C-alpha cells in the first residue's frame, strides 16, 4: 500500500509541473476571452443607455444586465470546461504510466494480495488476477501462503489491468485490490486535492 502511494506521489509530482504550465496558459486564454465578452457587453450596455430615451431606459438597463450576466456565465463555463480537460488529461497520464509499469510488478502484486487476504481474515481464498499476471501469481503463491498461513484454493483470471481481487471460497466476500480499484480511489480522494493545487487562487479572478 505504501509503495503504491509512493508511486502515485511520484506520478503526481512529475505531472503537476507540466499540468500547472498548461493550466496557466489555458486559463489565461479563457480569462482574456471572458474579459473581451464582458467588455463588449459593457460597451453595448453604455451605447444602449446613451441612445435610449427616458421612456425606455428601464427596459434598456434590464437588457444590458441580462447581457452581462450571460457573458459572465459563459466565461465561467469556459474556464470550468478547460479545468475539466486538464484533470482528464492528468488521469489519462496516470493510467498510461500504470500501463507502462514503472514499478516492481511482482512486489506490487505480492503486497496487494497480502493486504487483501489479511483484511478477509480467512484460511482459504480464491485470487483473481489479470491474464498477464497469472503466471507471476503462481510463483508468489507459496510464499504468500506461508507468510499468512492461508491456502490459496485457486488463481483465476479477471478483466483487470493489474493487482488482485481476493474472494472467499463461497464467493460471499471479496476485496478488490486491483489497479482499477486503486485508480478509482485516486479519482475520488486525490483529484480534489490535485485540482486545488493546480487551480489555487484562480477562483478570485
N, CA and C atoms as a LAMMPS dump frame, in Angstrom:
ITEM: TIMESTEP
0
ITEM: NUMBER OF ATOMS
615
ITEM: BOX BOUNDS ff ff ff
-5.0000000000000000e+02 5.0000000000000000e+02
-5.0000000000000000e+02 5.0000000000000000e+02
-5.0000000000000000e+02 5.0000000000000000e+02
ITEM: ATOMS id mol type element x y z
1 1 1 N 0.843 -1.207 0
2 1 2 C 0 0 0
3 1 3 C 0.877 1.256 0
4 2 1 N 1.938 1.227 0.899
5 2 2 C 2.819 2.386 0.981
6 2 3 C 3.56 2.602 -0.323
7 3 1 N 4.009 1.483 -0.927
8 3 2 C 4.703 1.621 -2.204
9 3 3 C 3.795 2.184 -3.273
10 4 1 N 2.537 1.717 -3.239
11 4 2 C 1.566 2.217 -4.223
12 4 3 C 1.346 3.712 -4.055
13 5 1 N 1.297 4.155 -2.776
14 5 2 C 1.115 5.587 -2.507
15 5 3 C 2.311 6.377 -2.986
16 6 1 N 3.513 5.796 -2.795
17 6 2 C 4.718 6.49 -3.241
18 6 3 C 4.755 6.61 -4.76
19 7 1 N 4.281 5.556 -5.44
20 7 2 C 4.215 5.597 -6.906
21 7 3 C 3.281 6.713 -7.353
22 8 1 N 2.111 6.752 -6.696
23 8 2 C 1.123 7.784 -7.046
24 8 3 C 1.693 9.171 -6.798
25 9 1 N 2.426 9.334 -5.669
26 9 2 C 3.003 10.643 -5.337
27 9 3 C 4.031 11.048 -6.375
28 10 1 N 4.888 10.09 -6.795
29 10 2 C 5.891 10.421 -7.814
30 10 3 C 5.24 10.797 -9.131
31 11 1 N 4.213 10.053 -9.479
32 11 2 C 3.473 10.367 -10.724
33 11 3 C 2.865 11.754 -10.623
34 12 1 N 2.231 12.019 -9.458
35 12 2 C 1.559 13.319 -9.289
36 12 3 C 2.553 14.461 -9.376
37 13 1 N 3.697 14.323 -8.67
38 13 2 C 4.696 15.388 -8.66
39 13 3 C 5.252 15.642 -10.049
40 14 1 N 5.457 14.54 -10.791
41 14 2 C 6.011 14.662 -12.129
42 14 3 C 5.057 15.38 -13.071
43 15 1 N 3.793 15.101 -12.894
44 15 2 C 2.793 15.677 -13.803
45 15 3 C 2.326 17.059 -13.382
46 16 1 N 2.415 17.364 -12.095
47 16 2 C 1.878 18.642 -11.604
48 16 3 C 2.548 19.841 -12.283
49 17 1 N 3.888 19.783 -12.418
50 17 2 C 4.583 20.918 -13.005
51 17 3 C 4.115 21.183 -14.426
52 18 1 N 4.046 20.096 -15.231
53 18 2 C 3.575 20.257 -16.618
54 18 3 C 2.117 20.694 -16.642
55 19 1 N 1.315 20.094 -15.75
56 19 2 C -0.107 20.428 -15.717
57 19 3 C -0.329 21.877 -15.317
58 20 1 N 0.51 22.366 -14.376
59 20 2 C 0.357 23.758 -13.94
60 20 3 C 0.626 24.721 -15.092
61 21 1 N 1.677 24.422 -15.875
62 21 2 C 2.005 25.283 -17.012
63 21 3 C 0.856 25.306 -18.02
64 22 1 N 0.351 24.099 -18.343
65 22 2 C -0.775 24.019 -19.284
66 22 3 C -2.002 24.711 -18.72
67 23 1 N -2.23 24.502 -17.432
68 23 2 C -3.405 25.102 -16.793
69 23 3 C -3.324 26.617 -16.842
70 24 1 N -2.138 27.167 -16.532
71 24 2 C -1.976 28.617 -16.519
72 24 3 C -2.247 29.207 -17.892
73 25 1 N -1.692 28.566 -18.939
74 25 2 C -1.89 29.077 -20.291
75 25 3 C -3.354 28.993 -20.72
76 26 1 N -3.958 27.853 -20.484
77 26 2 C -5.348 27.662 -20.908
78 26 3 C -6.283 28.597 -20.156
79 27 1 N -6.061 28.72 -18.848
80 27 2 C -6.953 29.554 -18.038
81 27 3 C -6.76 31.029 -18.363
82 28 1 N -5.519 31.434 -18.644
83 28 2 C -5.285 32.83 -19.024
84 28 3 C -6.014 33.156 -20.324
85 29 1 N -5.962 32.219 -21.294
86 29 2 C -6.7 32.419 -22.548
87 29 3 C -8.192 32.539 -22.284
88 30 1 N -8.674 31.682 -21.394
89 30 2 C -10.1 31.72 -21.067
90 30 3 C -10.462 33.037 -20.391
91 31 1 N -9.566 33.53 -19.525
92 31 2 C -9.84 34.802 -18.844
93 31 3 C -9.89 35.968 -19.837
94 32 1 N -8.935 35.971 -20.765
95 32 2 C -8.915 37.036 -21.764
96 32 3 C -10.194 37.026 -22.599
97 33 1 N -10.623 35.827 -22.957
98 33 2 C -11.856 35.709 -23.727
99 33 3 C -13.042 36.186 -22.907
100 34 1 N -13.035 35.83 -21.616
101 34 2 C -14.113 36.266 -20.731
102 34 3 C -14.128 37.778 -20.599
103 35 1 N -12.94 38.372 -20.464
104 35 2 C -12.852 39.833 -20.346
105 35 3 C -13.345 40.516 -21.615
106 36 1 N -13.026 39.918 -22.754
107 36 2 C -13.481 40.503 -24.02
108 36 3 C -15.01 40.47 -24.118
109 37 1 N -15.578 39.323 -23.731
110 37 2 C -17.029 39.184 -23.781
111 37 3 C -17.694 40.212 -22.871
112 38 1 N -17.142 40.337 -21.649
113 38 2 C -17.726 41.279 -20.69
114 38 3 C -17.535 42.722 -21.147
115 39 1 N -16.359 43.021 -21.711
116 39 2 C -16.094 44.384 -22.194
117 39 3 C -17.056 44.759 -23.323
118 40 1 N -17.266 43.826 -24.249
119 40 2 C -18.2 44.103 -25.344
120 40 3 C -19.617 44.29 -24.818
121 41 1 N -19.97 43.473 -23.818
122 41 2 C -21.299 43.608 -23.235
123 41 3 C -21.469 44.966 -22.564
124 42 1 N -20.401 45.395 -21.86
125 42 2 C -20.463 46.699 -21.199
126 42 3 C -20.575 47.831 -22.209
127 43 1 N -19.853 47.695 -23.325
128 43 2 C -19.928 48.726 -24.371
129 43 3 C -21.331 48.796 -24.985
130 44 1 N -21.909 47.604 -25.193
131 44 2 C -23.273 47.575 -25.719
132 44 3 C -24.244 48.222 -24.739
133 45 1 N -24.003 47.927 -23.459
134 45 2 C -24.874 48.489 -22.425
135 45 3 C -24.795 50.019 -22.414
136 46 1 N -23.549 50.575 -22.449
137 46 2 C -23.363 52.025 -22.424
138 46 3 C -23.985 52.69 -23.656
139 47 1 N -23.751 52.072 -24.811
140 47 2 C -24.29 52.645 -26.036
141 47 3 C -25.806 52.647 -26.017
142 48 1 N -26.372 51.54 -25.514
143 48 2 C -27.826 51.446 -25.495
144 48 3 C -28.427 52.464 -24.535
145 49 1 N -27.779 52.669 -23.371
146 49 2 C -28.267 53.638 -22.394
147 49 3 C -28.23 55.049 -22.978
148 50 1 N -27.112 55.356 -23.693
149 50 2 C -26.941 56.687 -24.264
150 50 3 C -27.976 56.967 -25.349
151 51 1 N -28.304 55.979 -26.131
152 51 2 C -29.204 56.171 -27.268
153 51 3 C -30.68 56.028 -26.903
154 52 1 N -30.904 55.42 -25.764
155 52 2 C -32.291 55.144 -25.392
156 52 3 C -32.937 56.358 -24.731
157 53 1 N -34.114 56.666 -25.086
158 53 2 C -34.855 57.765 -24.473
159 53 3 C -35.318 57.378 -23.083
160 54 1 N -35.696 58.35 -22.332
161 54 2 C -36.043 58.162 -20.941
162 54 3 C -37.16 57.14 -20.753
163 55 1 N -38.109 57.114 -21.675
164 55 2 C -39.265 56.232 -21.514
165 55 3 C -38.92 54.754 -21.654
166 56 1 N -37.782 54.44 -22.302
167 56 2 C -37.405 53.019 -22.446
168 56 3 C -36.113 52.703 -21.68
169 57 1 N -35.674 53.632 -20.827
170 57 2 C -34.435 53.457 -20.103
171 57 3 C -34.46 52.214 -19.2
172 58 1 N -35.563 51.999 -18.54
173 58 2 C -35.668 50.855 -17.638
174 58 3 C -35.496 49.537 -18.375
175 59 1 N -36.137 49.417 -19.54
176 59 2 C -36.014 48.192 -20.337
177 59 3 C -34.584 47.996 -20.849
178 60 1 N -33.96 49.117 -21.227
179 60 2 C -32.595 49.029 -21.749
180 60 3 C -31.63 48.553 -20.681
181 61 1 N -31.773 49.07 -19.465
182 61 2 C -30.9 48.661 -18.376
183 61 3 C -31.087 47.18 -18.042
184 62 1 N -32.325 46.734 -18.073
185 62 2 C -32.594 45.331 -17.784
186 62 3 C -31.964 44.432 -18.848
187 63 1 N -32.06 44.849 -20.097
188 63 2 C -31.489 44.076 -21.186
189 63 3 C -29.968 44.028 -21.076
190 64 1 N -29.37 45.173 -20.729
191 64 2 C -27.916 45.219 -20.572
192 64 3 C -27.459 44.3 -19.452
193 65 1 N -28.195 44.275 -18.364
194 65 2 C -27.858 43.409 -17.236
195 65 3 C -27.907 41.938 -17.643
196 66 1 N -28.904 41.584 -18.448
197 66 2 C -29.02 40.201 -18.932
198 66 3 C -27.813 39.82 -19.782
199 67 1 N -27.363 40.782 -20.617
200 67 2 C -26.2 40.521 -21.474
201 67 3 C -24.954 40.281 -20.632
202 68 1 N -24.776 41.111 -19.606
203 68 2 C -23.619 40.972 -18.726
204 68 3 C -23.644 39.635 -17.983
205 69 1 N -24.789 39.29 -17.462
206 69 2 C -24.919 38.027 -16.731
207 69 3 C -24.623 36.847 -17.642
208 70 1 N -25.154 36.909 -18.862
209 70 2 C -24.927 35.841 -19.836
210 70 3 C -23.438 35.714 -20.164
211 71 1 N -22.764 36.866 -20.31
212 71 2 C -21.337 36.858 -20.616
213 71 3 C -20.538 36.246 -19.467
214 72 1 N -20.901 36.601 -18.243
215 72 2 C -20.199 36.064 -17.079
216 72 3 C -20.406 34.549 -16.95
217 73 1 N -21.613 34.099 -17.222
218 73 2 C -21.906 32.662 -17.168
219 73 3 C -21.08 31.91 -18.209
220 74 1 N -21.028 32.461 -19.419
221 74 2 C -20.258 31.822 -20.492
222 74 3 C -18.771 31.776 -20.14
223 75 1 N -18.283 32.855 -19.53
224 75 2 C -16.865 32.903 -19.153
225 75 3 C -16.559 31.832 -18.105
226 76 1 N -17.423 31.723 -17.1
227 76 2 C -17.206 30.712 -16.051
228 76 3 C -17.28 29.3 -16.628
229 77 1 N -18.229 29.076 -17.532
230 77 2 C -18.376 27.752 -18.142
231 77 3 C -17.139 27.388 -18.943
232 78 1 N -16.589 28.367 -19.643
233 78 2 C -15.407 28.108 -20.459
234 78 3 C -14.204 27.735 -19.576
235 79 1 N -14.005 28.491 -18.49
236 79 2 C -12.898 28.202 -17.579
237 79 3 C -13.075 26.827 -16.931
238 80 1 N -14.311 26.526 -16.5
239 80 2 C -14.598 25.222 -15.888
240 80 3 C -14.33 24.089 -16.867
241 81 1 N -14.721 24.281 -18.111
242 81 2 C -14.506 23.259 -19.137
243 81 3 C -13.018 22.998 -19.343
244 82 1 N -12.215 24.06 -19.353
245 82 2 C -10.776 23.896 -19.535
246 82 3 C -10.15 23.184 -18.334
247 83 1 N -10.621 23.499 -17.134
248 83 2 C -10.115 22.823 -15.945
249 83 3 C -10.414 21.327 -16.006
250 84 1 N -11.635 20.983 -16.423
251 84 2 C -12.023 19.564 -16.522
252 84 3 C -11.162 18.827 -17.541
253 85 1 N -10.8 19.517 -18.632
254 85 2 C -9.948 18.903 -19.642
255 85 3 C -8.566 18.602 -19.081
256 86 1 N -8.068 19.511 -18.248
257 86 2 C -6.75 19.309 -17.643
258 86 3 C -6.783 18.119 -16.693
259 87 1 N -7.838 18.037 -15.88
260 87 2 C -7.977 16.915 -14.938
261 87 3 C -8.066 15.598 -15.705
262 88 1 N -8.828 15.594 -16.782
263 88 2 C -8.959 14.379 -17.594
264 88 3 C -7.616 13.97 -18.188
265 89 1 N -6.851 14.952 -18.652
266 89 2 C -5.521 14.684 -19.199
267 89 3 C -4.619 14.085 -18.132
268 90 1 N -4.699 14.625 -16.915
269 90 2 C -3.885 14.13 -15.816
270 90 3 C -4.197 12.671 -15.512
271 91 1 N -5.482 12.322 -15.465
272 91 2 C -5.872 10.945 -15.185
273 91 3 C -5.419 10.011 -16.309
274 92 1 N -5.501 10.476 -17.542
275 92 2 C -5.041 9.659 -18.677
276 92 3 C -3.544 9.375 -18.567
277 93 1 N -2.792 10.383 -18.107
278 93 2 C -1.346 10.208 -17.952
279 93 3 C -1.04 9.195 -16.849
280 94 1 N -1.807 9.265 -15.757
281 94 2 C -1.611 8.315 -14.656
282 94 3 C -1.883 6.891 -15.142
283 95 1 N -2.995 6.713 -15.888
284 95 2 C -3.332 5.388 -16.421
285 95 3 C -2.252 4.904 -17.377
286 96 1 N -1.713 5.821 -18.169
287 96 2 C -0.668 5.456 -19.121
288 96 3 C 0.587 4.969 -18.396
289 97 1 N 0.954 5.645 -17.31
290 97 2 C 2.13 5.248 -16.543
291 97 3 C 1.914 3.904 -15.852
292 98 1 N 0.668 3.667 -15.397
293 98 2 C 0.355 2.369 -14.79
294 98 3 C 0.509 1.255 -15.822
295 99 1 N 0.016 1.509 -17.04
296 99 2 C 0.106 0.508 -18.109
297 99 3 C 1.569 0.201 -18.445
298 100 1 N 2.427 1.232 -18.394
299 100 2 C 3.835 1.034 -18.738
300 100 3 C 4.577 0.29 -17.633
301 101 1 N 4.06 0.36 -16.396
302 101 2 C 4.658 -0.376 -15.291
303 101 3 C 5.965 0.207 -14.803
304 102 1 N 5.894 1.352 -14.137
305 102 2 C 7.107 2 -13.636
306 102 3 C 7.374 1.544 -12.187
307 103 1 N 7.245 0.269 -11.921
308 103 2 C 7.388 -0.254 -10.571
309 103 3 C 7.716 -1.739 -10.656
310 104 1 N 8.042 -2.332 -9.502
311 104 2 C 8.309 -3.766 -9.405
312 104 3 C 6.959 -4.484 -9.368
313 105 1 N 6.541 -5.029 -10.497
314 105 2 C 5.198 -5.615 -10.599
315 105 3 C 5.032 -6.804 -9.653
316 106 1 N 6.082 -7.618 -9.508
317 106 2 C 5.998 -8.79 -8.636
318 106 3 C 5.773 -8.368 -7.187
319 107 1 N 6.542 -7.396 -6.727
320 107 2 C 6.418 -6.931 -5.35
321 107 3 C 5.071 -6.243 -5.133
322 108 1 N 4.634 -5.488 -6.138
323 108 2 C 3.332 -4.813 -6.04
324 108 3 C 2.209 -5.834 -5.925
325 109 1 N 2.281 -6.88 -6.748
326 109 2 C 1.254 -7.924 -6.731
327 109 3 C 1.244 -8.651 -5.389
328 110 1 N 2.42 -8.932 -4.868
329 110 2 C 2.53 -9.64 -3.585
330 110 3 C 1.932 -8.817 -2.444
331 111 1 N 2.276 -7.547 -2.394
332 111 2 C 1.792 -6.681 -1.316
333 111 3 C 0.277 -6.488 -1.376
334 112 1 N -0.246 -6.321 -2.595
335 112 2 C -1.691 -6.132 -2.736
336 112 3 C -2.441 -7.4 -2.328
337 113 1 N -1.879 -8.56 -2.671
338 113 2 C -2.513 -9.829 -2.301
339 113 3 C -2.486 -10.014 -0.782
340 114 1 N -1.346 -9.75 -0.168
341 114 2 C -1.225 -9.893 1.288
342 114 3 C -2.172 -8.951 2.006
343 115 1 N -2.245 -7.731 1.532
344 115 2 C -3.138 -6.75 2.154
345 115 3 C -4.591 -7.203 2.085
346 116 1 N -5.02 -7.67 0.897
347 116 2 C -6.414 -8.091 0.723
348 116 3 C -6.737 -9.339 1.535
349 117 1 N -5.84 -10.322 1.515
350 117 2 C -6.07 -11.563 2.264
351 117 3 C -6.133 -11.279 3.76
352 118 1 N -5.265 -10.399 4.232
353 118 2 C -5.25 -10.047 5.65
354 118 3 C -6.563 -9.415 6.088
355 119 1 N -7.155 -8.618 5.202
356 119 2 C -8.433 -7.978 5.521
357 119 3 C -9.557 -9.006 5.632
358 120 1 N -9.508 -10.035 4.805
359 120 2 C -10.567 -11.051 4.83
360 120 3 C -10.486 -11.935 6.072
361 121 1 N -9.266 -12.161 6.556
362 121 2 C -9.065 -12.999 7.747
363 121 3 C -9.669 -14.392 7.567
364 122 1 N -9.433 -14.987 6.398
365 122 2 C -9.917 -16.336 6.105
366 122 3 C -8.724 -17.275 5.939
367 123 1 N -8.975 -18.556 6.077
368 123 2 C -7.916 -19.554 5.952
369 123 3 C -7.809 -20.122 4.537
370 124 1 N -8.81 -19.823 3.719
371 124 2 C -8.807 -20.347 2.351
372 124 3 C -9.46 -19.314 1.443
373 125 1 N -8.802 -18.974 0.349
374 125 2 C -9.307 -17.919 -0.535
375 125 3 C -9.08 -18.278 -2.005
376 126 1 N -9.73 -17.491 -2.844
377 126 2 C -9.508 -17.554 -4.288
378 126 3 C -8.959 -16.192 -4.71
379 127 1 N -7.969 -16.202 -5.588
380 127 2 C -7.362 -14.946 -6.046
381 127 3 C -7.62 -14.769 -7.54
382 128 1 N -8.036 -13.556 -7.91
383 128 2 C -8.231 -13.185 -9.313
384 128 3 C -7.146 -12.181 -9.702
385 129 1 N -6.533 -12.425 -10.85
386 129 2 C -5.514 -11.501 -11.361
387 129 3 C -5.734 -11.324 -12.866
388 130 1 N -5.012 -10.373 -13.447
389 130 2 C -5.091 -10.202 -14.896
390 130 3 C -4.434 -11.392 -15.587
391 131 1 N -4.762 -11.591 -16.835
392 131 2 C -4.194 -12.713 -17.581
393 131 3 C -2.667 -12.645 -17.6
394 132 1 N -2.127 -11.425 -17.699
395 132 2 C -0.676 -11.257 -17.753
396 132 3 C 0.007 -11.565 -16.423
397 133 1 N -0.744 -11.495 -15.326
398 133 2 C -0.155 -11.697 -14.005
399 133 3 C -0.383 -13.096 -13.433
400 134 1 N -1.096 -13.958 -14.162
401 134 2 C -1.444 -15.258 -13.596
402 134 3 C -0.201 -16.107 -13.325
403 135 1 N 0.712 -16.131 -14.266
404 135 2 C 1.938 -16.924 -14.075
405 135 3 C 2.758 -16.365 -12.916
406 136 1 N 2.808 -15.051 -12.811
407 136 2 C 3.556 -14.416 -11.73
408 136 3 C 2.945 -14.749 -10.368
409 137 1 N 1.614 -14.733 -10.292
410 137 2 C 0.946 -15.05 -9.029
411 137 3 C 1.163 -16.513 -8.646
412 138 1 N 1.241 -17.392 -9.63
413 138 2 C 1.517 -18.808 -9.351
414 138 3 C 2.881 -18.944 -8.657
415 139 1 N 3.839 -18.109 -9.059
416 139 2 C 5.169 -18.161 -8.447
417 139 3 C 5.151 -17.595 -7.031
418 140 1 N 4.263 -16.633 -6.8
419 140 2 C 4.189 -15.985 -5.49
420 140 3 C 3.313 -16.756 -4.5
421 141 1 N 2.552 -17.688 -5.005
422 141 2 C 1.539 -18.378 -4.202
423 141 3 C 2.108 -18.97 -2.913
424 142 1 N 3.157 -19.758 -3.014
425 142 2 C 3.7 -20.466 -1.848
426 142 3 C 4.173 -19.507 -0.768
427 143 1 N 4.899 -18.477 -1.175
428 143 2 C 5.43 -17.538 -0.184
429 143 3 C 4.309 -16.791 0.526
430 144 1 N 3.251 -16.453 -0.199
431 144 2 C 2.111 -15.764 0.409
432 144 3 C 1.391 -16.696 1.375
433 145 1 N 1.202 -17.959 0.965
434 145 2 C 0.536 -18.938 1.832
435 145 3 C 1.319 -19.142 3.129
436 146 1 N 2.632 -19.243 3.011
437 146 2 C 3.465 -19.459 4.194
438 146 3 C 3.474 -18.242 5.115
439 147 1 N 3.52 -17.074 4.504
440 147 2 C 3.582 -15.842 5.3
441 147 3 C 2.295 -15.603 6.077
442 148 1 N 1.152 -15.932 5.485
443 148 2 C -0.145 -15.636 6.11
444 148 3 C -0.828 -16.867 6.69
445 149 1 N -0.199 -18.038 6.531
446 149 2 C -0.828 -19.282 6.994
447 149 3 C -2.23 -19.419 6.394
448 150 1 N -2.304 -19.304 5.084
449 150 2 C -3.567 -19.363 4.362
450 150 3 C -3.398 -20.279 3.151
451 151 1 N -4.505 -20.818 2.673
452 151 2 C -4.458 -21.651 1.468
453 151 3 C -5.12 -20.911 0.317
454 152 1 N -4.373 -20.719 -0.765
455 152 2 C -4.935 -20.114 -1.967
456 152 3 C -5.518 -21.248 -2.799
457 153 1 N -6.822 -21.389 -2.74
458 153 2 C -7.523 -22.512 -3.361
459 153 3 C -7.38 -22.511 -4.87
460 154 1 N -7.417 -21.305 -5.47
461 154 2 C -7.341 -21.22 -6.928
462 154 3 C -6.897 -19.821 -7.327
463 155 1 N -6.274 -19.735 -8.49
464 155 2 C -5.891 -18.441 -9.072
465 155 3 C -6.592 -18.334 -10.418
466 156 1 N -7.479 -17.363 -10.54
467 156 2 C -8.283 -17.218 -11.75
468 156 3 C -7.994 -15.891 -12.443
469 157 1 N -8.38 -15.837 -13.708
470 157 2 C -8.186 -14.613 -14.485
471 157 3 C -9.394 -13.687 -14.329
472 158 1 N -9.108 -12.391 -14.326
473 158 2 C -10.17 -11.383 -14.256
474 158 3 C -9.833 -10.273 -15.24
475 159 1 N -10.844 -9.556 -15.662
476 159 2 C -10.652 -8.47 -16.622
477 159 3 C -10.207 -7.197 -15.89
478 160 1 N -8.968 -7.215 -15.385
479 160 2 C -8.402 -6.066 -14.69
480 160 3 C -7.014 -5.792 -15.262
481 161 1 N -6.514 -4.571 -15.037
482 161 2 C -5.206 -4.201 -15.58
483 161 3 C -4.045 -4.694 -14.722
484 162 1 N -4.33 -5.002 -13.494
485 162 2 C -3.287 -5.459 -12.592
486 162 3 C -3.82 -5.5 -11.185
487 163 1 N -2.945 -5.88 -10.24
488 163 2 C -3.4 -6.012 -8.869
489 163 3 C -4.146 -7.314 -8.67
490 164 1 N -4.924 -7.395 -7.581
491 164 2 C -5.63 -8.636 -7.271
492 164 3 C -7.039 -8.364 -6.774
493 165 1 N -7.87 -9.38 -6.92
494 165 2 C -9.176 -9.431 -6.252
495 165 3 C -9.178 -10.728 -5.457
496 166 1 N -9.378 -10.625 -4.159
497 166 2 C -9.368 -11.81 -3.299
498 166 3 C -10.783 -12.096 -2.836
499 167 1 N -11.176 -13.377 -2.915
500 167 2 C -12.569 -13.751 -2.649
501 167 3 C -12.623 -14.975 -1.746
502 168 1 N -13.659 -15.036 -0.932
503 168 2 C -13.875 -16.232 -0.116
504 168 3 C -14.281 -17.401 -1.023
505 169 1 N -14.153 -18.607 -0.524
506 169 2 C -14.446 -19.784 -1.34
507 169 3 C -15.88 -19.791 -1.849
508 170 1 N -16.809 -19.35 -1.016
509 170 2 C -18.219 -19.345 -1.428
510 170 3 C -18.59 -18.11 -2.243
511 171 1 N -17.628 -17.218 -2.436
512 171 2 C -17.886 -16.009 -3.228
513 171 3 C -18.69 -14.95 -2.507
514 172 1 N -18.912 -15.157 -1.219
515 172 2 C -19.742 -14.206 -0.475
516 172 3 C -19.023 -12.934 -0.077
517 173 1 N -17.717 -12.993 0.045
518 173 2 C -16.936 -11.827 0.459
519 173 3 C -15.771 -11.662 -0.511
520 174 1 N -15.492 -10.421 -0.865
521 174 2 C -14.343 -10.174 -1.728
522 174 3 C -13.731 -8.808 -1.425
523 175 1 N -12.427 -8.731 -1.635
524 175 2 C -11.691 -7.477 -1.503
525 175 3 C -11.083 -7.159 -2.868
526 176 1 N -11.439 -5.995 -3.395
527 176 2 C -10.931 -5.578 -4.709
528 176 3 C -9.695 -4.707 -4.501
529 177 1 N -8.53 -5.281 -4.727
530 177 2 C -7.276 -4.553 -4.619
531 177 3 C -6.608 -4.462 -5.989
532 178 1 N -7.432 -4.332 -7.028
533 178 2 C -6.914 -4.224 -8.387
534 178 3 C -6.441 -2.798 -8.648
535 179 1 N -5.643 -2.638 -9.699
536 179 2 C -5.201 -1.29 -10.073
537 179 3 C -6.405 -0.43 -10.448
538 180 1 N -7.419 -1.075 -11.044
539 180 2 C -8.622 -0.327 -11.432
540 180 3 C -9.29 0.279 -10.199
541 181 1 N -9.385 -0.525 -9.136
542 181 2 C -9.995 -0.03 -7.898
543 181 3 C -9.129 1.046 -7.269
544 182 1 N -7.823 0.865 -7.33
545 182 2 C -6.911 1.859 -6.778
546 182 3 C -7.02 3.184 -7.539
547 183 1 N -7.195 3.08 -8.846
548 183 2 C -7.329 4.288 -9.671
549 183 3 C -8.591 5.05 -9.298
550 184 1 N -9.651 4.317 -8.983
551 184 2 C -10.883 4.968 -8.55
552 184 3 C -10.675 5.704 -7.231
553 185 1 N -9.837 5.125 -6.365
554 185 2 C -9.522 5.781 -5.097
555 185 3 C -8.775 7.085 -5.358
556 186 1 N -7.861 7.035 -6.335
557 186 2 C -7.137 8.252 -6.702
558 186 3 C -8.11 9.322 -7.167
559 187 1 N -9.061 8.905 -8.007
560 187 2 C -10.022 9.863 -8.553
561 187 3 C -10.863 10.491 -7.454
562 188 1 N -11.341 9.67 -6.531
563 188 2 C -12.265 10.177 -5.516
564 188 3 C -11.561 10.887 -4.367
565 189 1 N -10.355 10.457 -4.027
566 189 2 C -9.671 11.025 -2.858
567 189 3 C -8.619 12.07 -3.211
568 190 1 N -7.853 11.827 -4.274
569 190 2 C -6.739 12.705 -4.576
570 190 3 C -7.058 13.804 -5.578
571 191 1 N -7.994 13.56 -6.506
572 191 2 C -8.273 14.566 -7.522
573 191 3 C -8.721 15.899 -6.942
574 192 1 N -9.599 15.913 -5.915
575 192 2 C -9.952 17.223 -5.335
576 192 3 C -8.728 17.972 -4.828
577 193 1 N -7.788 17.229 -4.222
578 193 2 C -6.569 17.856 -3.713
579 193 3 C -5.693 18.348 -4.862
580 194 1 N -5.557 17.513 -5.906
581 194 2 C -4.758 17.906 -7.066
582 194 3 C -5.37 19.116 -7.741
583 195 1 N -6.685 19.113 -7.888
584 195 2 C -7.397 20.237 -8.507
585 195 3 C -7.162 21.517 -7.721
586 196 1 N -7.184 21.407 -6.393
587 196 2 C -6.976 22.577 -5.537
588 196 3 C -5.571 23.138 -5.74
589 197 1 N -4.574 22.232 -5.852
590 197 2 C -3.198 22.668 -6.041
591 197 3 C -2.999 23.306 -7.412
592 198 1 N -3.64 22.736 -8.434
593 198 2 C -3.482 23.255 -9.791
594 198 3 C -4.123 24.625 -9.953
595 199 1 N -5.292 24.788 -9.361
596 199 2 C -6.082 25.987 -9.631
597 199 3 C -6.221 26.896 -8.415
598 200 1 N -5.351 26.733 -7.414
599 200 2 C -5.457 27.562 -6.214
600 200 3 C -5.289 29.027 -6.592
601 201 1 N -6.172 29.846 -6.074
602 201 2 C -6.109 31.287 -6.337
603 201 3 C -6.847 31.716 -7.575
604 202 1 N -7.254 30.756 -8.438
605 202 2 C -7.912 31.123 -9.689
606 202 3 C -9.334 31.609 -9.47
607 203 1 N -9.988 31.113 -8.391
608 203 2 C -11.393 31.438 -8.182
609 203 3 C -11.607 32.912 -7.868
610 204 1 N -10.497 33.601 -7.466
611 204 2 C -10.642 35.007 -7.124
612 204 3 C -10.736 35.887 -8.359
613 205 1 N -10.339 35.326 -9.53
614 205 2 C -10.35 36.126 -10.748
615 205 3 C -11.712 36.125 -11.399
